[in-house]
Amino acid sequence: MSLNYGEQEIDFDKLEKALVQCCGDCDLNGTDGCEGSKCLVGFAKKVIKFAKTNGALSISGGATLIPSSDFKMYEMDPVAYALAQTCQQCKQCRENHTDDCIVALSRKAIENTLLKENIAYPGSVLMYLMKVGKQNPELAQRIKASL
């Protein structure tokens, strides 16, 4: 499913499929121990499901809901691919960027799986990759390769 954002569409199915890959390496995936929205990836999946169900493109105050107690180890390749998908869905909003956007919330939650600090999204994919590269050059290269 996709939603229109101005003249462009956001393909939430692509984002969702990328997140499912992140879950694939988790030992808790498919078990009773799966924490759902308490997990960073689970939160991102829940945000996307909310968007698809409600036709919403943002969640007011959503950035404050991102889980902060998920300390699982995540594989870099699926995370890089998921971040690349958020970049592909980003609409290069520049100064009109909002942290409450569904894509931004998903990106920020996924970032938290491997980065020590959130990236203040500059509204440009190229500038974003440069900022990721300052924290984790290997992750930035893998995101770029997945774009």
C-alpha positions as a Python dict, from the first residue, in 0.01 Angstrom:
ca = {
    (1, 'M'): (0, 0, 0),
    (2, 'S'): (118, 351, -71),
    (3, 'L'): (-3, 692, 36),
    (4, 'N'): (32, 1016, -154),
    (5, 'Y'): (257, 1282, -9),
    (6, 'G'): (206, 1584, -228),
    (7, 'E'): (268, 1462, -581),
    (8, 'Q'): (475, 1161, -469),
    (9, 'E'): (383, 832, -308),
    (10, 'I'): (527, 656, -7),
    (11, 'D'): (536, 279, -57),
    (12, 'F'): (485, 139, 291),
    (13, 'D'): (493, -220, 165),
    (14, 'K'): (859, -179, 66),
    (15, 'L'): (943, -45, 410),
    (16, 'E'): (753, -326, 577),
    (17, 'K'): (933, -595, 374),
    (18, 'A'): (1270, -445, 466),
    (19, 'L'): (1177, -451, 834),
    (20, 'V'): (1074, -816, 813),
    (21, 'Q'): (1430, -891, 698),
    (22, 'C'): (1565, -721, 1012),
    (23, 'C'): (1352, -955, 1222),
    (24, 'G'): (1483, -1261, 1039),
    (25, 'D'): (1806, -1281, 1240),
    (26, 'C'): (1643, -1217, 1578),
    (27, 'D'): (1641, -1515, 1813),
    (28, 'L'): (1304, -1403, 1947),
    (29, 'N'): (1136, -1374, 1608),
    (30, 'G'): (823, -1586, 1594),
    (31, 'T'): (843, -1685, 1962),
    (32, 'D'): (643, -1579, 2265),
    (33, 'G'): (946, -1372, 2365),
    (34, 'C'): (906, -1136, 2067),
    (35, 'E'): (855, -794, 2220),
    (36, 'G'): (661, -637, 1935),
    (37, 'S'): (646, -260, 1970),
    (38, 'K'): (899, -264, 2260),
    (39, 'C'): (1156, -363, 1998),
    (40, 'L'): (1299, -94, 1768),
    (41, 'V'): (1210, -283, 1451),
    (42, 'G'): (874, -383, 1596),
    (43, 'F'): (803, -17, 1668),
    (44, 'A'): (885, 77, 1309),
    (45, 'K'): (656, -200, 1184),
    (46, 'K'): (377, -77, 1412),
    (47, 'V'): (417, 281, 1287),
    (48, 'I'): (389, 165, 926),
    (49, 'K'): (86, -51, 1006),
    (50, 'F'): (-73, 255, 1170),
    (51, 'A'): (-9, 459, 855),
    (52, 'K'): (-156, 193, 630),
    (53, 'T'): (-461, 140, 850),
    (54, 'N'): (-536, 506, 916),
    (55, 'G'): (-401, 674, 604),
    (56, 'A'): (-181, 888, 827),
    (57, 'L'): (151, 1033, 716),
    (58, 'S'): (260, 1146, 1062),
    (59, 'I'): (208, 1075, 1431),
    (60, 'S'): (218, 1379, 1654),
    (61, 'G'): (486, 1328, 1920),
    (62, 'G'): (577, 991, 1768),
    (63, 'A'): (950, 1040, 1819),
    (64, 'T'): (898, 1028, 2196),
    (65, 'L'): (745, 679, 2164),
    (66, 'I'): (1052, 511, 2012),
    (67, 'P'): (1167, 236, 2251),
    (68, 'S'): (1487, 309, 2439),
    (69, 'S'): (1538, -26, 2610),
    (70, 'D'): (1601, -251, 2308),
    (71, 'F'): (1961, -368, 2340),
    (72, 'K'): (1949, -662, 2098),
    (73, 'M'): (2226, -708, 1845),
    (74, 'Y'): (2118, -641, 1488),
    (75, 'E'): (2286, -752, 1166),
    (76, 'M'): (2422, -462, 962),
    (77, 'D'): (2309, -570, 614),
    (78, 'P'): (1933, -590, 686),
    (79, 'V'): (1950, -266, 885),
    (80, 'A'): (2136, -92, 602),
    (81, 'Y'): (1878, -218, 353),
    (82, 'A'): (1590, -96, 574),
    (83, 'L'): (1755, 246, 610),
    (84, 'A'): (1805, 258, 233),
    (85, 'Q'): (1433, 190, 190),
    (86, 'T'): (1350, 482, 420),
    (87, 'C'): (1583, 699, 211),
    (88, 'Q'): (1409, 588, -108),
    (89, 'Q'): (1070, 674, 37),
    (90, 'C'): (1192, 1009, 170),
    (91, 'K'): (1061, 1296, -33),
    (92, 'Q'): (1367, 1524, -1),
    (93, 'C'): (1160, 1763, 208),
    (94, 'R'): (1457, 1970, 328),
    (95, 'E'): (1322, 2251, 549),
    (96, 'N'): (973, 2098, 554),
    (97, 'H'): (1101, 1783, 728),
    (98, 'T'): (922, 1672, 1044),
    (99, 'D'): (1037, 1410, 1293),
    (100, 'D'): (674, 1296, 1324),
    (101, 'C'): (659, 1175, 963),
    (102, 'I'): (600, 798, 937),
    (103, 'V'): (916, 755, 727),
    (104, 'A'): (1122, 962, 973),
    (105, 'L'): (990, 767, 1272),
    (106, 'S'): (1074, 437, 1102),
    (107, 'R'): (1420, 562, 1003),
    (108, 'K'): (1498, 690, 1351),
    (109, 'A'): (1394, 362, 1517),
    (110, 'I'): (1603, 161, 1270),
    (111, 'E'): (1902, 392, 1320),
    (112, 'N'): (1888, 320, 1691),
    (113, 'T'): (1966, -46, 1624),
    (114, 'L'): (2327, 33, 1521),
    (115, 'L'): (2406, 399, 1582),
    (116, 'K'): (2495, 551, 1917),
    (117, 'E'): (2325, 881, 1838),
    (118, 'N'): (2029, 969, 1620),
    (119, 'I'): (2100, 1157, 1302),
    (120, 'A'): (1929, 1493, 1276),
    (121, 'Y'): (1784, 1436, 931),
    (122, 'P'): (1882, 1725, 703),
    (123, 'G'): (1603, 1664, 448),
    (124, 'S'): (1848, 1527, 192),
    (125, 'V'): (1954, 1164, 141),
    (126, 'L'): (2308, 1261, 39),
    (127, 'M'): (2357, 1479, 345),
    (128, 'Y'): (2205, 1204, 560),
    (129, 'L'): (2458, 950, 429),
    (130, 'M'): (2739, 1190, 508),
    (131, 'K'): (2614, 1222, 867),
    (132, 'V'): (2577, 844, 907),
    (133, 'G'): (2932, 806, 771),
    (134, 'K'): (3068, 1022, 1052),
    (135, 'Q'): (2931, 776, 1309),
    (136, 'N'): (2963, 452, 1117),
    (137, 'P'): (3139, 462, 779),
    (138, 'E'): (3070, 96, 707),
    (139, 'L'): (2696, 138, 764),
    (140, 'A'): (2691, 444, 537),
    (141, 'Q'): (2862, 245, 260),
    (142, 'R'): (2615, -41, 295),
    (143, 'I'): (2317, 197, 287),
    (144, 'K'): (2461, 359, -26),
    (145, 'A'): (2511, 18, -187),
    (146, 'S'): (2147, -71, -112),
    (147, 'L'): (2009, 247, -270),
}
